[in-house]
Amino acid sequence: MSSLELVCEAIRKRALLEFLYHGKPRVVAPYCCGVSRRGVDVLRGIQVRGESTSGGLGFGKLWTIAEMADLRLSDEAFTPDDPVYNPRDSAMTRIYCAI
């Protein structure tokens, strides 16, 4: 299964994703996956645990899928509850899958 397929499966199942991003472990609730304005596949999600370069957790961030390492689906589910989430994410020119 490709990383893109795994991300969309996590969105469909409402399962957390775990991965390394720039060497830092992340646990993310995935909300939307598509193509960014730069033309790369990205994930919009909310980081719930792990390390963060920006120091922020609990709000929507974009991750480049090609830069994720050791991507895996967690057994832990989540309930989508981001009040500012927009399934028509303006940072994406094409959306593959979304909550």
N, C-alpha and C positions, 0 to 999 in steps of 0.2 A: 504494500500500500504506500502510495506517495505521501509526502508531507502534506500536500494540499488536500488529498483525500482524508487523511487523518484529522486535519483541522476541521473539515466539514462534517466528519463523523462526530467529532466532539461537540460541535454546535448542534447537530441534530439530536444527540443523546443528552445534551446539557451536562457534559462531563468536563471537569477541569483538565487542562493540559499542563504537562510538566516539560520543561526544556532548559537547556543552557543557552544564554544569549550573551555574546561577547564575554564568555567565561563565567557568567553569573547565573546561578540557579533561579528559575522563575516558576511560579505556579499561577496560572492565568485562567480566568473564566472567559471563554471565547464567545464573542458576540457576532462578528461579521468578518468575512474573508473575501478579498477581491484584488483588483489591480489598482495600484496607487497611481497618482498623476505622473510619477516617474517611470511608470510602466513595469513595476515589479509586483509580485504577489505579496500581499500583506495580510496581517491579522489585526483586527481591532478587538481588544479585550481589556479586562480589568485584572490587574495583577493583585492577587490576594495574599500571596506569601512569597518569600524568597528575597533575593537582593535586588536592588535597583540603583542604577547609575544616577538617576534623577532624585532618588530618595523618596519618591512618591509611590504610594499604594492606594488602591480604592477608587481610581478614576480611569477613564478610557485612555488607552495608549495604542500606538501602532507598532507592530513588529514586522520586520521583513522575514518572510518565511525561509528564504534561502540562508539566512544567518542564524537560524535555530539549529542547535545540535542536540542529539539524544532526545528527540521529540517523542513523547509517549502520552497516551490517553490515561488519565487517572481513573481509579475506581470510584473516586469521590464526585458526586453530582453537585450542581449548583442551581439556585433559583435565580433567573434573570430579574434584577431589580434596580438597574441603573436608570434613574429618572431622566437623564439627559441623553440616553442612547437614541440614535436615529438610524433605523435600518437602511435608509438611503444616504449612507455616509458620504459626505461631500469630499472626503479625502480620496475616494475611490471612483475611478471612471467606469469600472465594471464590478459587479458583485456576484461571486460564485454561490455563496450561501450566507444566511443570516438568521438570527433569531426573529 
